[in-house]
Amino acid sequence: FIQVVKKQWLKALVIAAIVAVSLYMFTKMPGVVNGTKPFVPPEFLEAREKGIVIAQGIVDLSKESVSNLSAISTEDEIGNYTSGLDLVLEEVDRNVKARSAALDLSNDLGIMAAGLTKVKPEEAAKIGLEAIINESQIVQRLINYNSYIFQLLDVLQTRFSKAGAAPDTNNKVKEL
């Protein structure tokens, strides 16, 4: 056998490469071997595209919120309750928009999940399912976060509307 390999090493190398490629195709790429073409339903792709736009909107709202919460804190520290109240009311509106966007994103994730049964190959559907689960968890965290922010804004609104004289708001703000 060794003598044959020495004389015909190129053929042996080509045969070994063909065997390796064949094994790879049978184990890692079953769609190529059995003729299954990759497929993703159009509604899945549309929901994905909408989800990307919605997620970007949520990120933009979050950036504005971080900036606005800092401004609210500054107005509170200097005792400018009228300006602080205006900022709180803007933030309440932004928080409502972010929550609504999170719910819209959740709906798009539902559409994507429903379309997973049509995704081919099966390995791609499994990856899609993992991504949808992760995104759903992120959306749930975002909704919980927005709930805490809304509670904080409610306390701040009470505090600013009473010119800082609302009882126990310092402790509630620290807690939230």
N, C-alpha and C positions, 0 to 999 in steps of 0.2 A: 504494500500500500504506500509506504514511504517513497519507494522508487518511482511509483506512478505519479505521486504528488510532485516529486522533484522534477520529473520530465514534463508534466502538464500542469504546472502551478497556476497558470493563468486560467485554464478551464476550471480548476478546482476553486479558485477564488471567485470566478463568475457564478459557479453553481452555489457556493456558500452564500454569496450576496443574494441570489435569487431565492434561496431557502429562507434567508433572514427577512427579506421583503415580504415573502409570502406569509410567513408566520406573523409578521407585524400586521399585515392586512387582515388576516383571519381573526386576530385578537383585538386589535385596536380600531379597526375601520370596517365593521361588519356591513355598513351601508354600501361601501364600495364593492365588496365581494358579492353581496346578494342583489345588487342593482337598485337599492332604495335611494332615491334622490332626496337630498335635504329639502325640507319644506317647513315654512313658518306661515301660518294663516295671516291674511292681511289685517284682520281685526286685532291680532296680537301686535303686529308692527305699528298700527295706528295708535293703539293704547300706549305702547312703549314711547312713541314720539310725543304724544300728549303728556305723558308722565314726565318726560325730560323737561318739557317747557314748564310744567307745574312745579317741578322740583327746583328749577332755577328761580322761579318766582318766589318760592318759599325761602330760598337762600338769600335773595335780595331783601325780602321783608325782614328776615332775621338780622341781617347786617344793619338795616335801618333801626331795628329795635334796640340793638346793643348801643348804638350811638344815642338814641333817644332816652334810653334808661340812664345813661351817663348824664345827659342834660337834665333829666328829672332830678337825679341825685344832687346835682349842682344847685338847681333852683331850690331844693329843699334845704340844703346847707346854708344858703344865704337868706332864706326866709321869703323868697319871692313866690308866694303861694298861687297868685293869679296866673303867672306864666307857667308854673309847675302844673297847675290844674289843666291848662290848655294842652300841655305836652302829654299829660296822662290821658286826656280824652282822645288825642291823636293816636296814642299807643293802644288804647282800647280798640279803636277802629282797625288798626293794623293787626292786632291780635285776632280779631274776628275774621279778617281776610286770610290770615295764615291758617287758622283752624279750618276755614272753608276749603282752602287750597289743599290741606292735608286730607280732608274727606274726599275731595275730587281725585287726588292721587290714589287714595285707597280704592275708589271705584275703578280706576284704570288698572290697578293691580288685580282686581277681581276679574276684569275682562281678560287680562293676560293669563291668569290662572285657568280660566275656562277654556282658553285656546290651547293650553299645553297638551291636551290629548291629541291634537292634530300635528304637533311639532315632530318632525323627523330629522335625524335619527333619534332614537329613544334617549341616547346619551345627552343630546342637546336639550331635550325636554327636562331631564334630571337637573342639568345645570340651570336651566330657566327656573325650575321650581325652587332651587336653593336661593337664587337671586330674588325671587318674589317673596319668599319667606323673610329674607334679610330686610328687604325694603318695607315689608309689612311691619316688622319689629321697629324699624326706624320711624315709620309713620305713627305707630302707637306711642313711642317715646315722645315724639313731637306733640302729639295731642295732649299727653300728660304734662309736658313742659308748658304748653300754652294754658292749660288749666291753672297751673301754679302762677304763671304770669298774670292771668286774669284775676286771680285772688289778690295778688300783690297790687295790681292796679286799682282794684276795688278799695283796698285799705288806703292806698295813697290818695285816691279821689276823695275819700272821706276826710283824710287828714288835711288835704289842701283846701277843700271846700269850707272847712272850719278853721282856716288860717293856722293850722298846726296845733289846735287846741283839742283835737279828738283824743279821748283817753286810750291809753295802752297801744297806740299805733306803732310806737317804736319797737315794742316787743313783737308785734305781729309782723312788721317789716323784716326784722332780724330772723324770725322763724321761717318766713317764706323765702 
